[in-house]
Amino acid sequence: MWERILMAALIVGAGVLAYRLFLQVQRRRAARGSLARAATGRSAVLVFTSPTCASCKLQQLPILERILVDWRDKIEVEIIDVTERPEVATRYGVWSLPTTIVLDEQRTVIAINQGVAHERKLREQLGSTSAGESAQAGEWASSHLRASAN
């Protein structure tokens, strides 16, 4: 009996360890990919999607639209279709959709969200950038949403 419990605990532990290692590798890949992007002086959210991703269209994109109501001109949102630009998804280590990557003004990776990132979570992540500090100080301006066509 104890042997089975110990074996199950070891298997679960190995799975958790493997997942954490995978996330570290993805974060390193995303950091390398973000360095290739030109800094614009604004924080950015990269949204990885595809034409067949229902949760991207029905959940993630509406959440980002609500955030843009308040974060105008403080952030850039780039929507990346992985079917059209698979090399970008590979560069960032994207393996599930939707995935959002939050970058600060210097294009340093702040957060990687696999699956739907809820509004509160994205606001907290953006709040840790200087764009968040400006937005929280009440400096709201017009938004900048661009679909990636590069």
C-alpha positions, 0 to 999 in steps of 0.5 A: 500500500505504501509503495503505491502511494510513494510511487504515485507521489513520485510520478506526480512530483516528476510531472510537476518538475517536468512542467516547471522545467518546460516553463523555464525553457519557454520563458528563456525562448520568449526572452530571446524572441523579445530582444529581437523586437524594437522597443517603442517606449510602450509596454506590449501584449502579444496575443497568439491565436489562430482562425480555429481558436474559439476561446481566443475569439470569444474570451481572450480578445474581448478581455483585451478590448476591455483593457484597452478602454483604460490603457489607451496609448500606454500599451500595444497589443499585437495579435499574431496568427500562428497559422500565418506566422509560425516562426514567431510562435516558435521563437516565443515557445508558444505551444497552446492557444490562446497564449499572451505574453506581456512585455515591458517598454524594454521588451523584457518578458513580464509574464507568459499566460497559457490559456485564457488570461483573465482581465484582472490578471492581465491588469496586474501584470501590466500594472507592474510596468511603467505603463501601469504606473502611468495608467494608475496615475490617471494618464489615459489616452487613445488606444493602439491596437494593431493586428500583426501583418508583418 
